[in-house]
Amino acid sequence: MRSYGDSMGEIAKNLPIPKATVQKAIQRGTVEDRPERGRKRTARTPENIRKIKATIQRNSSSRKNSKRNLGKVYGISHESSRRIMKAIKKAWDEMPDDMVKRVVDSWPGRLQACIDAGGYIE
């Protein structure tokens, strides 16, 4: 609206908001002009998600995989570790059964390929 020549008073009147709000918005710029808004993620980072997922995969039934223990190990709150575990479980539950079956069925062939390659496959 400002780019069309409307004054701050006219914009405030048309949008039923205080003139001070319009002024602050104009000074601040558009949302696109404001990179990196909000608080940065510090706990649920891709790195922490990967680490927790790997820990759970190594021994899924271990007591060491409690939310509190995972939080202590990775330096995050138990609530953050709970959220990460919930996201991992949700992704697992949404995975189609036929895909899991195909992966499990392909395991012997992939293992043999690894053995044939001298123990390493890229």
C-alpha positions as CSV (number, residue, x, y, z in Angstrom):
1,M,0.0,0.0,0.0
2,R,2.9,2.3,0.8
3,S,4.3,1.6,-2.6
4,Y,1.1,2.9,-4.2
5,G,1.5,6.2,-2.5
6,D,-0.8,5.8,0.5
7,S,0.3,7.6,3.7
8,M,0.8,5.8,7.0
9,G,-2.5,7.3,8.3
10,E,-4.4,6.0,5.3
11,I,-2.9,2.5,5.6
12,A,-3.8,2.4,9.3
13,K,-7.3,3.6,8.6
14,N,-7.9,1.0,5.8
15,L,-6.4,-1.9,7.9
16,P,-8.0,-0.8,11.3
17,I,-4.6,-1.0,13.1
18,P,-2.6,1.7,15.0
19,K,-0.5,4.1,13.0
20,A,2.5,3.2,15.1
21,T,2.2,-0.4,14.0
22,V,2.2,0.7,10.3
23,Q,5.2,2.9,11.0
24,K,7.2,0.1,12.6
25,A,6.3,-2.3,9.8
26,I,7.5,0.2,7.2
27,Q,10.7,0.8,9.1
28,R,11.4,-2.9,9.6
29,G,10.7,-3.8,6.0
30,T,8.8,-6.8,4.6
31,V,8.9,-10.3,6.0
32,E,11.1,-11.2,3.0
33,D,13.6,-8.5,4.1
34,R,14.0,-10.1,7.5
35,P,16.2,-13.2,7.2
36,E,16.6,-15.7,10.1
37,R,13.6,-14.7,12.1
38,G,12.9,-16.4,15.4
39,R,14.9,-18.5,17.7
40,K,17.4,-20.9,16.3
41,R,17.0,-24.6,16.8
42,T,19.6,-25.9,19.2
43,A,18.3,-29.2,20.3
44,R,16.2,-30.8,17.5
45,T,18.9,-30.2,14.9
46,P,19.5,-32.8,12.1
47,E,22.7,-33.7,13.8
48,N,21.0,-34.6,17.1
49,I,18.2,-36.4,15.3
50,R,20.8,-38.5,13.4
51,K,22.8,-39.3,16.6
52,I,19.7,-40.3,18.6
53,K,18.4,-42.4,15.7
54,A,21.7,-44.2,15.4
55,T,21.8,-44.9,19.2
56,I,18.3,-46.3,19.1
57,Q,19.1,-48.5,16.1
58,R,22.2,-50.0,17.8
59,N,20.1,-51.4,20.7
60,S,16.4,-50.5,20.5
61,S,15.4,-52.1,23.8
62,S,18.2,-50.8,26.0
63,R,17.5,-48.8,29.1
64,K,20.2,-46.4,28.0
65,N,17.7,-45.2,25.4
66,S,15.4,-43.5,27.9
67,K,14.5,-40.0,27.2
68,R,16.4,-38.7,30.2
69,N,19.6,-40.6,29.4
70,L,19.6,-39.6,25.7
71,G,19.1,-36.0,26.8
72,K,22.1,-36.2,29.2
73,V,24.3,-38.0,26.6
74,Y,23.6,-35.4,23.9
75,G,23.3,-32.3,26.1
76,I,19.7,-31.6,25.4
77,S,16.6,-31.6,27.6
78,H,14.6,-34.9,28.1
79,E,11.7,-33.1,26.5
80,S,13.7,-32.4,23.3
81,S,14.8,-36.0,23.2
82,R,11.2,-37.1,23.7
83,R,10.2,-34.9,20.7
84,I,13.0,-36.4,18.6
85,M,12.0,-39.9,19.5
86,K,8.4,-39.2,18.7
87,A,9.3,-37.8,15.3
88,I,11.4,-40.9,14.6
89,K,8.6,-43.2,15.7
90,K,6.1,-41.3,13.5
91,A,8.4,-41.6,10.5
92,W,8.8,-45.4,11.2
93,D,5.0,-45.9,11.6
94,E,4.3,-44.1,8.3
95,M,6.7,-46.2,6.4
96,P,4.8,-48.7,4.2
97,D,5.0,-52.3,5.2
98,D,5.9,-53.4,1.7
99,M,8.9,-51.1,1.6
100,V,10.2,-52.6,4.9
101,K,9.6,-56.1,3.5
102,R,11.6,-55.2,0.3
103,V,14.5,-53.8,2.3
104,V,14.6,-56.9,4.6
105,D,14.3,-59.2,1.6
106,S,17.2,-57.4,-0.2
107,W,19.5,-57.7,2.9
108,P,21.1,-61.1,2.0
109,G,22.0,-59.8,-1.5
110,R,23.4,-56.6,-0.2
111,L,25.4,-58.5,2.4
112,Q,26.8,-60.8,-0.2
113,A,27.8,-57.8,-2.4
114,C,29.6,-56.3,0.6
115,I,31.5,-59.6,1.1
116,D,32.4,-59.9,-2.6
117,A,33.7,-56.3,-2.6
118,G,36.1,-57.1,0.2
119,G,33.9,-55.8,3.0
120,Y,33.2,-52.3,1.7
121,I,30.5,-50.9,-0.6
122,E,30.3,-47.2,-1.5
